[in-house]
Amino acid sequence: MLASPAAPAAAPAPRIVVTARIQTLLTWTVAAAIFAMMLLQCADVVARKLLGIGLPGVVELVELLMLVTVFAGLPLASLQGEHVLFDLFDPWLPARLKHLQSRLADLCCAAILAGIGVLLFARAARTASYGDTTPILSIGLANFHYAIAALLLLTAAMHLGLAFAPAPSIDDTPPEATP
C-alpha cells in the first residue's frame, strides 16, 4: 500500500521570496565580481613575472568590478543590519526607544540613499550623452552609473521596508531580570 505524500509546507509570503531571490542574486553577483578580480590580478601578476609585461586594462576592470562589489553588497549589508552602528547609548535606552531609533535611522537612510540614487540617475544620463568610456578598454561608463543608481534605490527601498516592517514583540524588562 502506498503512503500518502506529506502535505506540502506552506509557501512563504511573496515579499520574503522576492527578498530571498534578490539576496541570492546580489550574493552571487558580489562573489562573481570578487572571483573575477582575483583571477584578473593573478593573471596580471603571472604575466608580469613570466613575460615581463602587465595585461592592459586590468586596473580598469578591477576598478569596475570593485564598484559592482561595493554597491551590490550595500543592499545585502543593509538588509542584514551589518552596517556601521553607533550604539553608545543603547545600554541605557529602553527597548521601545531603541526600536523607534532603529525605525528613524532606517527612514533617514532610505531618504538619503534615494536622493543619491536619483542624482546618480541624472549623472548616468549625462554620462551616456557624453559617451564616456574607460581610457584603455573603452568600456562605457553609463551602464555602471545606471546600475549603481538602481542598487542605491534598491537599498533605499529595503531601508524603507525595514522602517515599516511589523514590530517584533518589545519587552522593556532587562534580560538579567528574566528567570
N, C-alpha and C positions, 0 to 999 in steps of 0.2 A: 504494500500500500504506500502511495506517495504522500509524503508530508506536505502540508500546505505551506507555501512560502511565507516567510515572516512579513508582517506589514511593513511597508516602506516607511522610513523615518520621515518626519515632517520636513518639508522643504524650507530652507532658511528664507527669511524675508528678502525680497528683491534688493533692497538697499544694501544688505550685507553681502549678497552675491556680487553685486556690482563693485562694491568696495574691495572684496577679495580678489576679483578679477583685475581691477586696477592695480592693487598692491602686487599681484603676481607679475603683471606686465612691467610695472616700474622696477621691481626687483630684478627681473631678468634683463631689463634694459641697462640698469646700473652694472650688473655682473658682466654683461657682454662688453660694455664700454671699458670697464677695468681690465678685463681679459685682453681686449684689443690693444689697450695702452701697454700692457705688459709685453705682448707679442711684438709690437712696433719697437719698443725700447730695446728688447732683446735682439731683434733683427738688426737694429741700428748699431748696437754695441758690437755684435759679431761682425758686421760689415766693416766697422772701423778697425777692429783688431786684425781681421784676416785680409781685407782688401785695402785698408788704409783710407777709405772714404766713407762718409756717412750717407745714409739714404736721404735723398731730397724730399722735403715736405713732412718728415716725421714730426718735427716740432709743431707744425700747423695741425696735423692730425691729432696729436696728443692734446693740444690746447682745446680743440673742438670736442674731443671725447671727454675732457675734463668738464667742459660746460654741461655735457649730457649727464655726467656722473653727479655733479652738484645739483643741478636743477631737477633731475629725475629723482634724486634722493631726498630732496626737500619735502615733497608731499609725504613720503614714507616716514621721515623723522617727525613731521608734524602730527600725522595720524597716530603714531605710536607714543607721542609725548616725549620724544627723545631729544628735544631741542634744549638749549641752554635755559636754565631756570635760575631765578634769584629767589631763594626761599629762606632768607634770613629771619623773617618774622613768622614763618609758618608754625613753629612750635608754640607760639603764643596766641595764634588765631583760632577761634572756634571753627569747627568743621563747616558750618553753614557759610561763614565768611570766606573760607578757603574756596568753597565751591563757587561762590559769587565772584571771587577774584579770578578764578580759572575761566569762568564764562566771559568776564570782561576782557581778559587777556586774549581769549580766542576771537572775540569781536574786534578788538584792536588789530590783531594780526590779520584777520580777514580783510579789514578795511585797507590797511597798509599794503598788503600783497595784491589786492585787487587794483588799487591805484597804480602800483608799479607795473602790474600786468597790462593795464590799459595804456599807460605811457609807452611800454615796450612794444605793444602792437603798432602804435604810431611810428615808433622808431623802425620797426621791421618794414613798414610800408615805405618809409623813406629809403631804407637800405635797398629794398627791391627796386625802387625807382632809379636809384643811382647805379644799380648793378654791381654793388660792392662784392669783391671776391678776396680770397686769401692771396698773398703775393706769389707763392711758388706754385701751388697746385690749382689755383683759380677756382676754388670751391666757393659757391655762392653763400653769402652770409645771411641772407634774408630768411631762409628756411630755419636756420638755427635761432634767429631772433624770434620768429613766429612760434617755434617750439618752446622756447624759454618763456615767452609771454603766456602761452597756453598752460604750461606747467605751473606758473605763478598763479594763474586764475584757478587752476585745479586745487592748488594748496589753499588758496583763499576760500574756495568752496568747502574744502574739508574743515577748515577752522570754523566756518560758519555753521557747518553741520555739527561740529563738536560743541559750539556755543549753545545750540538749541536742542541738543540730544536730551533724551529723557534723563532726569536727575537720578543718580543712584540713591539708595536709602542713606540718609545722613543721620549719624548718631553723634551727638556732642559729647558723649562720655569718653574720656581718655582711655586708650587701650589698657593701661595699667589697672584701671578701676574695675574692669570686667572680670568675672570669675573664670 
